[in-house]
Amino acid sequence: MKPNADKINAQDGERDVGSSNAQRPERDGMHQLLIADARAGLADVAAGRTRDAASLLNEVKRRRAARAAR
């Protein structure tokens, strides 16, 4: 069975799998949000607003340790 597919009854009483048209606008909206997020991420990379994960995690650990010490 396909993901996001609904079981529907055909005219002859057999069950079939089809995509619900009611879900299409929701999927299209989510697709547009995904594209917008991808574009924003690529713009961040192009502008140099990225950091490597190791240094970011070390900074988060330092901040949490400083808060716990208060």
N, C-alpha and C positions, 0 to 999 in steps of 0.2 A: 504494500500500500504506500502511496506517495505521502510525504509529509504534507500537512495542511489539506489533505483531501477528505472529503466527506463521503459517507456511504449514502447512496441514493437508490431509490427503487425505480426500476425501469417500468415501462408500460406493461411488459409481459410478466411482471412480478419478480424478475430476477434482480438481485442486488448488483449494483455497479459502483465504481469509484469515480468521483468527479470533483472538480474544484468548485467551491461555492463562490458565486459572484459577489456575495455579500462580504466576503473577506478580502476581496481584491483592493478596495480603497484603503483598507487598513494596511495591507502589505505594501501598497504603493507609497503610503505615507511613511512607513518605517524605512523603506528603501531610500526615499528622499532624505530622511534624517541621517541615514548611514552615509550617503554620498556627501552630505554637508559636513559631517564629522571627519570624513576622510580628507576632504579639501582643507578643512581647518588644520588638521594634523600635518598635511603636506606644507601648508603655509608656515606652520611653526618650525618645521625642519628647514625650510628655505631661509627663514629669518634667523636661524641659529638659536631658537628658544627651546632647545632640547638638552638633556643631560643624560649621562650614562646611569644605568640603574644602580650600580654599586655605590657610587658617591651619593645618590639620592637616598638610598636605604641607610647608609651610614649617618647622614644628616638627620633622618627621621629617628634613628636610634638614639643619637645624641640629645635631640629635643625631648624625647620621652624620658630619658634618664634624668635630664635636668628638671623636668616637671615632677618626677617621682621623688627627687631629692628635696623638694620644697617642703 
